[in-house]
Amino acid sequence: MRFLDTFVMSLSAIGSNKLRSGLTLFGIILGVASIIGVMTAISVVQKTMEKEMTVLGTQTFQVQKWPNGFTSEEQRRKAMKWPAVTLDEAQAIREQVDSVDFVGTEFWDGGKVATFNGYSTEPMVVLCGGSPEYAENNTHFIANGRNISRMDMRAHRRVAVLGNALANELFPFSDPIGQIVRIDGRKYEIVGTFIPKESAFGGPYETMALIPGTTYTDIYGTVDGRGFERSANVTIHAKQPELLDDAIEETRQVLRRIRNLKHSEEDNFYYFTSLSQIDQFNENTRPVKIGAFVMGAIALIVAGVGIMNIMLVSVTERTKEIGIRKSLGAKRHNILTQFLLEAIVLCNVGGLIGILIGFLLGNMLSAMTNMQATIPFEWALFGMGFCTLVGVTFGMLPALKASRLSPIEALRYE
């Protein structure tokens, strides 16, 4: 018997027991779909986060008081006790760290309303009291007009650069440059607008207004609404990508000296790069990946036991058929291959359907948001490989039993 003939017979046997095969497939589909669905959803989030976290580029890192991104409540409580990162500390970094070429500062506050000619936006404007380095350090460049300048900072001018969506909402049919807008009840002259920069996680770029940091502290003071001293986010740009690690270490040492930290004391500030945020996300999602894999593996093993039981029943039902084939010249390995192929084909058909369903379920997240759809082919290959392993493992016993049947006893079987 040729392999192709054996394969066709296996498909015929599966097709002749549609209900039994369908029930067996259900367990395989459920197990594979659960693994692929979760892994696809995580991949969707991960790809989107990797894209958005590269906002700092390969030469920039950020220092701040508060933890960033996926952090625990314990980390935030600890940060409450730390001193704020100040403009004086940012200036010390500018003067003392040789491996950086510019240092920017940012204060952030959301929920503001912008008004122009009687029209008011929803309270969704994010106000950033920053420095001229904001645009370069955050890869958020000027589209029209100009950026805020050092002169704006020194003169404490009330000027602003608007995010693309905010500018379009306030000035749908006119040029915003030179216009006077009220933000949080105060007048600002619009000197520029930013390029479009959407965020799948609801970032501030499209609805932000950048004003000079000195103007921000003049208006809002040095204490925030929670009673904490306002802490600056300091973005630091290394002269070369290969100098990034040196710049981070030199910055740490400058801040530790200013804060009189002893050698045995930990840093009382956070710093991060784009890569460190991605690594942190991967670390935080690892338990989810492991949990999905374990649940899917259990479902596949249970389905494998079901396949073994069904195949054993099939061997009993087809005893006479096996005897006829052996009497016509079929070898043991032909019978073994046929029944083993039935189990493998059944598992892989279920696995393929499960993978497709998993991809659809996982990418529903991208369909409902601005996240980037993705197909993790490595997990698809893993799923098919695991299904083949289940088929071989749980199909081997019934296949061996079938191949060892005596032709004479099989022909006598009723």
Number of C-alpha atoms within 10 A of each C-alpha: 11 7 12 9 11 19 18 14 16 21 15 12 17 18 13 10 11 11 11 13 17 14 13 21 23 15 24 31 27 21 29 33 27 23 27 30 23 22 24 28 23 22 19 22 23 19 16 20 20 16 14 18 17 17 16 22 17 16 20 27 25 21 24 22 23 23 18 16 10 12 13 9 10 8 12 14 11 12 18 12 11 13 15 20 23 19 18 10 18 22 13 16 23 18 12 12 20 14 19 24 12 19 24 25 28 24 20 18 14 14 11 17 17 23 18 15 10 5 9 14 15 10 12 15 24 25 25 23 23 26 24 23 21 22 17 18 24 18 15 17 17 19 14 17 16 16 24 24 15 13 11 20 20 12 12 17 19 18 24 29 27 29 26 23 20 22 23 17 14 19 15 11 8 10 13 22 19 13 13 19 20 15 20 14 11 12 16 18 18 24 19 24 27 26 17 15 17 16 16 14 13 10 13 19 23 22 22 27 28 30 30 29 26 20 20 24 15 10 9 13 12 14 12 12 8 7 8 13 15 21 21 24 24 27 25 27 27 23 16 14 13 11 14 21 14 15 25 23 11 18 25 19 16 17 20 18 11 12 13 10 14 10 8 6 9 9 16 19 18 16 20 17 22 21 16 13 18 20 12 14 18 14 12 13 14 12 11 14 15 13 14 20 19 14 15 24 21 13 19 24 20 16 25 26 17 18 29 23 16 18 23 19 12 16 20 17 13 15 20 20 16 22 22 15 15 21 15 10 10 15 14 16 13 19 23 21 19 24 29 26 25 26 28 24 19 23 29 24 16 25 29 20 17 28 28 18 19 27 23 18 18 27 25 16 18 18 12 8 12 14 19 18 20 19 19 15 13 8 16 23 13 13 24 20 14 18 30 19 16 26 27 19 17 22 27 21 18 23 26 17 15 26 24 12 19 14 20 13 11 20 18 10 14 7
